[in-house]
């Protein structure tokens, strides 16, 4: 599994989530988008609808539609009811991924940096996990040290 850590220092999750979700969809994969607060789920849902003026990223919030057929499922739980193999944690709280997850995107704000460091250390003990750290440099993302 690959785990990509994204430290949000400039933009909110609502700006990055649609970009990452689009890449997952372009790869023909399904995405589980995890955030515990319903208010943030609604913000992320809106961001997925409005990402591009000429299209939207098909999705649903868990329990509001048939979860199993959703290409992107927003949920408060790290349970891929849509069969997702990609997972994106948008609320900065570490959620242990199920074994079926191939790739995890972990977005965290500075106030969640300690939890991110702990997750980084714990994941480093497993040779089957590749970790990458991404930071914002102006308007773009660069792989950091």
Secondary structure as the mmCIF struct_conf table of DSSP 4:
data_model
#
loop_
_struct_conf.conf_type_id
_struct_conf.id
_struct_conf.beg_label_comp_id
_struct_conf.beg_label_asym_id
_struct_conf.beg_label_seq_id
_struct_conf.end_label_comp_id
_struct_conf.end_label_asym_id
_struct_conf.end_label_seq_id
STRN STRN1 UNK A 2 UNK A 8
BEND BEND1 UNK A 9 UNK A 11
HELX_RH_AL_P HELX_RH_AL_P1 UNK A 13 UNK A 26
TURN_TY1_P TURN_TY1_P1 UNK A 27 UNK A 28
STRN STRN2 UNK A 31 UNK A 34
BEND BEND2 UNK A 36 UNK A 36
HELX_RH_AL_P HELX_RH_AL_P2 UNK A 38 UNK A 50
BEND BEND3 UNK A 51 UNK A 51
STRN STRN3 UNK A 52 UNK A 52
TURN_TY1_P TURN_TY1_P2 UNK A 53 UNK A 54
STRN STRN4 UNK A 55 UNK A 55
STRN STRN5 UNK A 60 UNK A 61
TURN_TY1_P TURN_TY1_P3 UNK A 62 UNK A 63
BEND BEND4 UNK A 64 UNK A 65
HELX_RH_3T_P HELX_RH_3T_P1 UNK A 67 UNK A 69
BEND BEND5 UNK A 71 UNK A 71
STRN STRN6 UNK A 72 UNK A 75
BEND BEND6 UNK A 76 UNK A 78
TURN_TY1_P TURN_TY1_P4 UNK A 81 UNK A 82
BEND BEND7 UNK A 85 UNK A 85
STRN STRN7 UNK A 86 UNK A 89
BEND BEND8 UNK A 91 UNK A 92
HELX_LH_PP_P HELX_LH_PP_P1 UNK A 96 UNK A 98
TURN_TY1_P TURN_TY1_P5 UNK A 99 UNK A 100
BEND BEND9 UNK A 102 UNK A 102
STRN STRN8 UNK A 103 UNK A 109
HELX_RH_3T_P HELX_RH_3T_P2 UNK A 110 UNK A 112
HELX_RH_AL_P HELX_RH_AL_P3 UNK A 113 UNK A 124
TURN_TY1_P TURN_TY1_P6 UNK A 125 UNK A 125
TURN_TY1_P TURN_TY1_P7 UNK A 127 UNK A 128
STRN STRN9 UNK A 130 UNK A 137
TURN_TY1_P TURN_TY1_P8 UNK A 138 UNK A 139
STRN STRN10 UNK A 140 UNK A 143
#
